[in-house]
Amino acid sequence: MEMVRRVNPPTLGEITAEELRDVMRSLGQNPTESELQDIVNELDVDHTGTIDFDEFLTMMVHKGKATDEEAELRAAFDVFDQDGSGTISADEMRRVMKSIGENLTDAEIDEMIREADTDGNGTIDYEEFVRLMNQN
């Protein structure tokens, strides 16, 4: 999480209910406005009316612990692994981060990949992703 805080100042990357709806629709889900507002209310721990990146990550990690952690982590990984290759590339990371309101520079994306990429192949595989999520 320290790596995320370095490249993601708290003022960046807030996602509104409308943006969340767009992300969910891109994942094949079609939530109602009421369901969207419920999700935002549940995740918005600082009561700003938006979900910041830390709140989003917390949801992705902790929600799984309340139900099926493995399935939730896999689902989170699959959001990033858009081509289904089993790895997250810098381009995939950039697209997902942008879709949730994070407009990171190429250098920031590269740094995120470097920190998580323990085998040095330039991508994040599932095991590296799980390790990254469990650091929090």
N, C-alpha and C positions, 0 to 999 in steps of 0.2 A: 504494500500500500504506500510505502514511503516513495517508491519510484513514481507512482501515480500522482502523489501530491506534488512532487517536484515538477512534473510536466503539466500538471493540471491545477492551476491556481483555483481556489474555491469560487471565484467569480465567473469562471468559464464553464461552459458545457451544461447549462441548466436546460432541462427538457420540460416542455409544457405538456398538458394533457393532449393537445392536438398533435404535437410531435410524437408523443408516445403512441397515439392511435396510428400514425403513419408507419412507425416502426413495426407495430404489431400487425398491421395489414400487410406489410412487406414480408412478414413471416407467416402469412396465410390465416391470421386470426382476424375476427371482425367484432371487436368489443363494442358494446353500447356506450353512449355518453356517460350513463350512470356507472357502468363498470369501470370506465376510464377514470372517472372522478374518484371512485373508491380506491383504485390502485394508487393514484397520486396521493390521496389522503393517507393511505397506509405507509407509503414510502417517504413522504415529505416530512421527515422528522424535525426539520428546522422551521416548518410552517411558512415557507416562502410562496407556496402555490406552485412550485416547480420541483422537479427531481434533479439534484445535481449528480455528478458522476460518482461521488462517494456513496450517495444513497442508492444509486443504481447498482453498484458493485455489492453493497451490503445486502441488497435484496437478492441478487444472484447467488451469493454465497450462503447467507443465513436462512433464506426461505427453504433451501434444500435441506438444511439441518433439521428443520421442523417436519419435513416430509421425507423425501427420498433424495439424500444428498448426491448420490452418484448420478441419478437421472437429471437433477437440476444442473449439476456441473456440466454434464454432457450437453444439455439443452443450451446452456450459456456458450459452451465451446462451439456448438453448431451454428449459433448466431454469427460468430466471427468467421468460421470456416465456410464461407459462402459457396465455394466450388466443390465442397465435399471431399477434398483431397486428404483430409486427416491432419492438415497443418494450417496454421494461420500465417499468411504472408503479410508483408508490410502494406501492400495494396488493400487487402481485405481488412486489416486493422484500420487503415485510413478511412475506408468507406463506412465501416460500422461506427467508428468514432464520429465521423461527420454526420451520420444519420441520427445520432443521439445528441447532436449539438456541440460536439468537440471538434473545433477546427485547429488541429495540431499541425505543426510544421513537419516537414519530412524528417528533420533532425530529431524531433521529439518522438515521432513514430519509430525511427531507427533505434533510438535509445531504449524505448519500451521493449522492442524485439530483442535487442542485445541483452538486456537485463534478465529476460525470461528464457532466452535461448541457451540452455546449458550445454547442448551438444554442438553448438556453433555452426549449424547448417543454414542459418539465416531465416528460419521460420520457427513458430511455436507449435509443438505437437501437443497432444492431449495431456500427456504426463507433465510437461512443462507448464501448461495452463493450470492444471490442478495444483501444482506446487505454488504457482504465483497466487492463486486464489486463497490457498491455505496459509499464506504468509500473513494474512490479516487477522 
